[in-house]
Amino acid sequence: MKRFIVIITVLLGIYAGKAFSQTSKGAIIKFESLVYDYGTMYQGADGSCEFKFKNEGDEPLVLSNVRSSCGCTIPKWPKDPIFPGQSGVIQVTYDSKRLGIISKQISVASNATEPAITLNIKGNIIQKPNEILPEKQVNSGFTPIAN
């Protein structure tokens, strides 16, 4: 009987310890995607994109800093806290006047359990083709008549 009481006491102690040890998870940031691929686009095209995320934690999420790897990429992010269950968007604009392959990083610093996350944009910018206007066909065998 003593053995049974000891076993029950130990099991209740383990169960009570687990119940009291459950603390908050903190802020957890989950992005829909960590990479945005522009594909192939023409020089001077709209270089805007969005990175959507959600706070899947149980504390408010605060983005303290979002910065890009160069001045040709400009991020905009929410400055207000993102409460548990809410979503937010980081808007990124790439200056598409440069030709060639795009590979840029955006660093996101926050109070989340994973405090630093890197987002990536990629693509290829090609020169816009020259517009060729059709030539007007003029019949050279006739002369205009003046009134």
Secondary structure as UniProt FT lines:
FT   HELIX           2..21
FT   STRAND          29..31
FT   STRAND          35..42
FT   TURN            43..44
FT   STRAND          48..55
FT   STRAND          63..68
FT   TURN            71..72
FT   STRAND          73..76
FT   TURN            84..85
FT   STRAND          87..94
FT   TURN            96..97
FT   STRAND          100..110
FT   STRAND          116..126
FT   TURN            140..141
//
